[in-house]
């Protein structure tokens, strides 16, 4: 059983019991419900949403907040002694998928 969800403007293929890094989310009590399910495959039947699958919820829990790899932005202009170097690390929320519910 797997599902494709939308979170933070990105799509993720998820399965029960796995952990995933999604865009930074505000979680209440460390629990998150994903309701933007785009596709659901329960092993025998495939449900495709228009745009979301109705009566489907993904129950997840927050493991921790992590930072991604450092990305360097470097600008320069030749022969003008102009150099700028800037680094950035994106923050992510690591979530563990507990249950895929269909009603």
VMD Tcl script that builds the backbone (N, CA, C; Angstrom):
set m [mol new atoms 309]
animate dup $m
set s [atomselect $m all]
$s set {name element resname resid chain x y z} {
  {N N UNK 1 A 0.840 -1.176 0.000}
  {CA C UNK 1 A 0.000 0.000 0.000}
  {C C UNK 1 A 0.887 1.241 0.000}
  {N N UNK 2 A 0.601 2.156 -0.914}
  {CA C UNK 2 A 1.326 3.416 -0.941}
  {C C UNK 2 A 0.381 4.535 -1.356}
  {N N UNK 3 A 0.835 5.762 -1.138}
  {CA C UNK 3 A 0.043 6.932 -1.494}
  {C C UNK 3 A 0.982 8.015 -1.990}
  {N N UNK 4 A 0.434 8.930 -2.769}
  {CA C UNK 4 A 1.166 10.117 -3.195}
  {C C UNK 4 A 0.471 11.309 -2.558}
  {N N UNK 5 A 1.232 12.063 -1.751}
  {CA C UNK 5 A 0.664 13.211 -1.045}
  {C C UNK 5 A 1.339 14.486 -1.524}
  {N N UNK 6 A 0.697 15.601 -1.196}
  {CA C UNK 6 A 1.247 16.912 -1.505}
  {C C UNK 6 A 1.500 17.638 -0.192}
  {N N UNK 7 A 2.718 18.145 -0.024}
  {CA C UNK 7 A 3.069 18.882 1.180}
  {C C UNK 7 A 4.129 19.917 0.829}
  {N N UNK 8 A 3.862 21.160 1.148}
  {CA C UNK 8 A 4.823 22.218 0.874}
  {C C UNK 8 A 5.066 22.462 -0.599}
  {N N UNK 9 A 4.067 22.202 -1.442}
  {CA C UNK 9 A 4.213 22.415 -2.873}
  {C C UNK 9 A 4.967 21.307 -3.589}
  {N N UNK 10 A 5.283 20.237 -2.885}
  {CA C UNK 10 A 5.992 19.105 -3.481}
  {C C UNK 10 A 5.168 17.842 -3.299}
  {N N UNK 11 A 5.449 16.834 -4.115}
  {CA C UNK 11 A 4.733 15.564 -4.030}
  {C C UNK 11 A 5.679 14.476 -3.540}
  {N N UNK 12 A 5.163 13.604 -2.674}
  {CA C UNK 12 A 5.951 12.530 -2.086}
  {C C UNK 12 A 5.204 11.210 -2.232}
  {N N UNK 13 A 5.919 10.160 -2.599}
  {CA C UNK 13 A 5.361 8.815 -2.607}
  {C C UNK 13 A 5.700 8.204 -1.250}
  {N N UNK 14 A 4.667 7.842 -0.474}
  {CA C UNK 14 A 4.898 7.382 0.893}
  {C C UNK 14 A 4.341 5.987 1.098}
  {N N UNK 15 A 4.903 5.298 2.079}
  {CA C UNK 15 A 4.434 3.986 2.518}
  {C C UNK 15 A 4.419 3.973 4.035}
  {N N UNK 16 A 3.619 3.098 4.616}
  {CA C UNK 16 A 3.526 3.005 6.072}
  {C C UNK 16 A 4.843 2.540 6.662}
  {N N UNK 17 A 5.212 3.152 7.798}
  {CA C UNK 17 A 6.405 2.744 8.523}
  {C C UNK 17 A 7.684 3.430 8.096}
  {N N UNK 18 A 7.692 4.144 6.976}
  {CA C UNK 18 A 8.901 4.812 6.498}
  {C C UNK 18 A 8.973 6.238 7.012}
  {N N UNK 19 A 10.175 6.821 6.992}
  {CA C UNK 19 A 10.365 8.212 7.384}
  {C C UNK 19 A 10.746 9.027 6.163}
  {N N UNK 20 A 10.292 10.283 6.143}
  {CA C UNK 20 A 10.510 11.168 5.006}
  {C C UNK 20 A 10.836 12.564 5.503}
  {N N UNK 21 A 11.635 13.306 4.717}
  {CA C UNK 21 A 11.925 14.704 4.990}
  {C C UNK 21 A 10.993 15.552 4.134}
  {N N UNK 22 A 10.093 16.297 4.782}
  {CA C UNK 22 A 9.175 17.185 4.076}
  {C C UNK 22 A 9.508 18.618 4.465}
  {N N UNK 23 A 8.950 19.571 3.734}
  {CA C UNK 23 A 9.177 20.972 4.059}
  {C C UNK 23 A 8.748 21.245 5.504}
  {N N UNK 24 A 9.342 22.252 6.117}
  {CA C UNK 24 A 9.123 22.549 7.531}
  {C C UNK 24 A 7.641 22.752 7.828}
  {N N UNK 25 A 7.125 21.995 8.806}
  {CA C UNK 25 A 5.717 22.035 9.185}
  {C C UNK 25 A 5.584 22.391 10.651}
  {N N UNK 26 A 4.481 23.038 10.996}
  {CA C UNK 26 A 4.171 23.293 12.394}
  {C C UNK 26 A 3.275 22.162 12.881}
  {N N UNK 27 A 3.768 21.393 13.833}
  {CA C UNK 27 A 3.022 20.237 14.326}
  {C C UNK 27 A 2.516 20.511 15.740}
  {N N UNK 28 A 1.297 20.089 16.000}
  {CA C UNK 28 A 0.712 20.196 17.333}
  {C C UNK 28 A 0.860 18.834 18.002}
  {N N UNK 29 A 1.518 18.787 19.139}
  {CA C UNK 29 A 1.747 17.553 19.899}
  {C C UNK 29 A 2.542 16.517 19.111}
  {N N UNK 30 A 3.284 16.934 18.113}
  {CA C UNK 30 A 4.113 16.009 17.355}
  {C C UNK 30 A 3.346 15.113 16.402}
  {N N UNK 31 A 2.081 15.411 16.121}
  {CA C UNK 31 A 1.272 14.595 15.220}
  {C C UNK 31 A 0.801 15.451 14.056}
  {N N UNK 32 A 0.797 14.848 12.862}
  {CA C UNK 32 A 0.384 15.545 11.645}
  {C C UNK 32 A -0.575 14.653 10.871}
  {N N UNK 33 A -1.616 15.249 10.304}
  {CA C UNK 33 A -2.528 14.550 9.406}
  {C C UNK 33 A -2.403 15.176 8.018}
  {N N UNK 34 A -2.046 14.355 7.039}
  {CA C UNK 34 A -1.983 14.805 5.656}
  {C C UNK 34 A -3.320 14.466 4.996}
  {N N UNK 35 A -4.021 15.490 4.495}
  {CA C UNK 35 A -5.314 15.272 3.849}
  {C C UNK 35 A -5.250 15.518 2.348}
  {N N UNK 36 A -4.117 16.028 1.865}
  {CA C UNK 36 A -3.947 16.294 0.438}
  {C C UNK 36 A -3.385 15.047 -0.246}
  {N N UNK 37 A -4.188 13.993 -0.309}
  {CA C UNK 37 A -3.772 12.733 -0.931}
  {C C UNK 37 A -4.178 12.781 -2.400}
  {N N UNK 38 A -3.196 12.657 -3.287}
  {CA C UNK 38 A -3.461 12.754 -4.717}
  {C C UNK 38 A -3.774 11.403 -5.339}
  {N N UNK 39 A -3.134 10.341 -4.836}
  {CA C UNK 39 A -3.329 9.004 -5.370}
  {C C UNK 39 A -3.152 8.012 -4.233}
  {N N UNK 40 A -3.945 6.937 -4.260}
  {CA C UNK 40 A -3.858 5.906 -3.235}
  {C C UNK 40 A -3.935 4.545 -3.891}
  {N N UNK 41 A -2.983 3.679 -3.574}
  {CA C UNK 41 A -2.970 2.313 -4.073}
  {C C UNK 41 A -3.013 1.400 -2.857}
  {N N UNK 42 A -4.125 0.652 -2.695}
  {CA C UNK 42 A -4.260 -0.221 -1.530}
  {C C UNK 42 A -3.856 -1.660 -1.835}
  {N N UNK 43 A -3.255 -1.916 -2.966}
  {CA C UNK 43 A -2.810 -3.256 -3.328}
  {C C UNK 43 A -3.700 -3.920 -4.352}
  {N N UNK 44 A -4.997 -3.630 -4.300}
  {CA C UNK 44 A -5.918 -4.227 -5.259}
  {C C UNK 44 A -6.608 -3.175 -6.132}
  {N N UNK 45 A -6.711 -1.955 -5.619}
  {CA C UNK 45 A -7.424 -0.919 -6.343}
  {C C UNK 45 A -6.658 0.395 -6.228}
  {N N UNK 46 A -6.746 1.217 -7.268}
  {CA C UNK 46 A -6.087 2.512 -7.278}
  {C C UNK 46 A -7.159 3.596 -7.253}
  {N N UNK 47 A -7.033 4.534 -6.306}
  {CA C UNK 47 A -7.938 5.672 -6.200}
  {C C UNK 47 A -7.179 6.912 -6.653}
  {N N UNK 48 A -7.734 7.627 -7.642}
  {CA C UNK 48 A -7.115 8.841 -8.152}
  {C C UNK 48 A -8.015 10.007 -7.777}
  {N N UNK 49 A -7.430 11.030 -7.170}
  {CA C UNK 49 A -8.196 12.179 -6.717}
  {C C UNK 49 A -8.409 13.204 -7.810}
  {N N UNK 50 A -9.469 14.003 -7.632}
  {CA C UNK 50 A -9.750 15.095 -8.568}
  {C C UNK 50 A -9.998 16.381 -7.788}
  {N N UNK 51 A -9.087 17.092 -7.249}
  {CA C UNK 51 A -7.652 16.859 -7.218}
  {C C UNK 51 A -7.201 15.994 -6.034}
  {N N UNK 52 A -8.051 15.805 -5.003}
  {CA C UNK 52 A -7.651 15.021 -3.840}
  {C C UNK 52 A -8.604 13.842 -3.655}
  {N N UNK 53 A -8.086 12.757 -3.082}
  {CA C UNK 53 A -8.903 11.588 -2.782}
  {C C UNK 53 A -9.760 11.911 -1.562}
  {N N UNK 54 A -11.056 11.687 -1.674}
  {CA C UNK 54 A -11.962 11.976 -0.569}
  {C C UNK 54 A -11.882 10.869 0.483}
  {N N UNK 55 A -12.096 11.244 1.740}
  {CA C UNK 55 A -12.147 10.317 2.879}
  {C C UNK 55 A -10.849 9.527 3.059}
  {N N UNK 56 A -9.726 10.151 2.786}
  {CA C UNK 56 A -8.428 9.493 2.975}
  {C C UNK 56 A -7.544 10.422 3.791}
  {N N UNK 57 A -6.941 9.884 4.842}
  {CA C UNK 57 A -6.080 10.657 5.727}
  {C C UNK 57 A -4.815 9.865 6.019}
  {N N UNK 58 A -3.699 10.531 6.052}
  {CA C UNK 58 A -2.425 9.927 6.401}
  {C C UNK 58 A -2.053 10.413 7.795}
  {N N UNK 59 A -1.886 9.494 8.739}
  {CA C UNK 59 A -1.492 9.828 10.107}
  {C C UNK 59 A 0.021 9.701 10.211}
  {N N UNK 60 A 0.675 10.756 10.705}
  {CA C UNK 60 A 2.133 10.748 10.820}
  {C C UNK 60 A 2.535 11.408 12.136}
  {N N UNK 61 A 3.773 11.150 12.543}
  {CA C UNK 61 A 4.312 11.785 13.733}
  {C C UNK 61 A 5.654 12.420 13.391}
  {N N UNK 62 A 5.958 13.522 14.080}
  {CA C UNK 62 A 7.202 14.233 13.842}
  {C C UNK 62 A 8.322 13.533 14.598}
  {N N UNK 63 A 9.387 13.186 13.882}
  {CA C UNK 63 A 10.557 12.586 14.522}
  {C C UNK 63 A 11.474 13.694 15.021}
  {N N UNK 64 A 11.862 14.612 14.137}
  {CA C UNK 64 A 12.662 15.774 14.512}
  {C C UNK 64 A 12.736 16.736 13.343}
  {N N UNK 65 A 13.290 17.920 13.603}
  {CA C UNK 65 A 13.534 18.898 12.560}
  {C C UNK 65 A 15.003 18.821 12.180}
  {N N UNK 66 A 15.284 18.767 10.887}
  {CA C UNK 66 A 16.652 18.615 10.402}
  {C C UNK 66 A 16.962 19.710 9.388}
  {N N UNK 67 A 18.252 19.882 9.096}
  {CA C UNK 67 A 18.684 20.820 8.067}
  {C C UNK 67 A 19.251 20.038 6.897}
  {N N UNK 68 A 19.012 20.543 5.713}
  {CA C UNK 68 A 19.514 19.907 4.505}
  {C C UNK 68 A 20.965 20.273 4.267}
  {N N UNK 69 A 21.514 19.830 3.134}
  {CA C UNK 69 A 22.906 20.154 2.824}
  {C C UNK 69 A 23.076 21.636 2.518}
  {N N UNK 70 A 24.292 22.130 2.722}
  {CA C UNK 70 A 24.571 23.531 2.464}
  {C C UNK 70 A 24.667 23.782 0.959}
  {N N UNK 71 A 23.989 24.843 0.521}
  {CA C UNK 71 A 24.008 25.259 -0.874}
  {C C UNK 71 A 24.732 26.603 -0.929}
  {N N UNK 72 A 25.709 26.716 -1.811}
  {CA C UNK 72 A 26.500 27.931 -1.925}
  {C C UNK 72 A 26.046 28.732 -3.144}
  {N N UNK 73 A 25.769 30.030 -2.936}
  {CA C UNK 73 A 25.470 30.952 -4.031}
  {C C UNK 73 A 26.668 31.891 -4.156}
  {N N UNK 74 A 27.290 31.917 -5.319}
  {CA C UNK 74 A 28.505 32.703 -5.516}
  {C C UNK 74 A 28.320 33.610 -6.724}
  {N N UNK 75 A 28.539 34.917 -6.521}
  {CA C UNK 75 A 28.435 35.891 -7.605}
  {C C UNK 75 A 29.774 36.599 -7.748}
  {N N UNK 76 A 30.114 36.921 -8.962}
  {CA C UNK 76 A 31.297 37.739 -9.171}
  {C C UNK 76 A 31.188 38.468 -10.498}
  {N N UNK 77 A 31.945 39.548 -10.604}
  {CA C UNK 77 A 32.079 40.266 -11.859}
  {C C UNK 77 A 33.569 40.310 -12.187}
  {N N UNK 78 A 33.885 39.854 -13.354}
  {CA C UNK 78 A 35.298 39.757 -13.709}
  {C C UNK 78 A 35.938 41.135 -13.839}
  {N N UNK 79 A 37.166 41.206 -13.427}
  {CA C UNK 79 A 38.010 42.402 -13.491}
  {C C UNK 79 A 37.481 43.572 -12.666}
  {N N UNK 80 A 36.502 43.368 -11.813}
  {CA C UNK 80 A 35.940 44.477 -11.038}
  {C C UNK 80 A 36.142 44.301 -9.533}
  {N N UNK 81 A 36.823 43.241 -9.124}
  {CA C UNK 81 A 37.076 42.960 -7.708}
  {C C UNK 81 A 35.758 42.856 -6.923}
  {N N UNK 82 A 34.780 42.171 -7.505}
  {CA C UNK 82 A 33.469 41.999 -6.872}
  {C C UNK 82 A 33.203 40.511 -6.705}
  {N N UNK 83 A 33.119 40.056 -5.454}
  {CA C UNK 83 A 32.830 38.647 -5.136}
  {C C UNK 83 A 31.842 38.616 -3.979}
  {N N UNK 84 A 30.815 37.790 -4.075}
  {CA C UNK 84 A 29.867 37.591 -2.983}
  {C C UNK 84 A 29.611 36.101 -2.833}
  {N N UNK 85 A 29.752 35.604 -1.632}
  {CA C UNK 85 A 29.525 34.188 -1.351}
  {C C UNK 85 A 28.500 34.095 -0.228}
  {N N UNK 86 A 27.446 33.324 -0.467}
  {CA C UNK 86 A 26.386 33.194 0.526}
  {C C UNK 86 A 25.981 31.735 0.610}
  {N N UNK 87 A 25.808 31.233 1.820}
  {CA C UNK 87 A 25.395 29.850 2.030}
  {C C UNK 87 A 23.976 29.779 2.567}
  {N N UNK 88 A 23.329 28.639 2.328}
  {CA C UNK 88 A 21.962 28.444 2.799}
  {C C UNK 88 A 21.748 26.978 3.130}
  {N N UNK 89 A 21.045 26.704 4.237}
  {CA C UNK 89 A 20.649 25.341 4.589}
  {C C UNK 89 A 19.151 25.331 4.832}
  {N N UNK 90 A 18.435 24.581 4.028}
  {CA C UNK 90 A 16.979 24.492 4.134}
  {C C UNK 90 A 16.596 23.638 5.336}
  {N N UNK 91 A 15.560 24.038 6.053}
  {CA C UNK 91 A 15.068 23.266 7.195}
  {C C UNK 91 A 13.962 22.323 6.736}
  {N N UNK 92 A 13.996 21.103 7.252}
  {CA C UNK 92 A 13.011 20.078 6.926}
  {C C UNK 92 A 12.448 19.488 8.208}
  {N N UNK 93 A 11.286 18.875 8.098}
  {CA C UNK 93 A 10.689 18.122 9.189}
  {C C UNK 93 A 10.738 16.654 8.812}
  {N N UNK 94 A 11.350 15.838 9.662}
  {CA C UNK 94 A 11.421 14.401 9.426}
  {C C UNK 94 A 10.179 13.781 10.059}
  {N N UNK 95 A 9.330 13.149 9.235}
  {CA C UNK 95 A 8.083 12.553 9.715}
  {C C UNK 95 A 8.098 11.045 9.479}
  {N N UNK 96 A 7.462 10.325 10.382}
  {CA C UNK 96 A 7.291 8.878 10.243}
  {C C UNK 96 A 5.814 8.613 9.973}
  {N N UNK 97 A 5.534 7.862 8.915}
  {CA C UNK 97 A 4.153 7.567 8.520}
  {C C UNK 97 A 3.659 6.394 9.364}
  {N N UNK 98 A 2.606 6.629 10.123}
  {CA C UNK 98 A 2.064 5.590 10.989}
  {C C UNK 98 A 0.963 4.786 10.307}
  {N N UNK 99 A 0.015 5.476 9.678}
  {CA C UNK 99 A -1.144 4.772 9.137}
  {C C UNK 99 A -1.729 5.525 7.966}
  {N N UNK 100 A -2.169 4.758 6.973}
  {CA C UNK 100 A -2.928 5.288 5.839}
  {C C UNK 100 A -4.368 4.855 6.027}
  {N N UNK 101 A -5.280 5.807 6.255}
  {CA C UNK 101 A -6.680 5.484 6.564}
  {C C UNK 101 A -7.580 5.805 5.386}
  {N N UNK 102 A -8.479 4.872 5.089}
  {CA C UNK 102 A -9.500 5.067 4.071}
  {C C UNK 102 A -10.855 4.850 4.751}
  {N N UNK 103 A -11.789 5.779 4.534}
  {CA C UNK 103 A -13.113 5.550 5.106}
  {C C UNK 103 A -14.179 5.491 4.044}
}
mol reanalyze $m
mol bondsrecalc $m
mol representation Tube
mol addrep $m
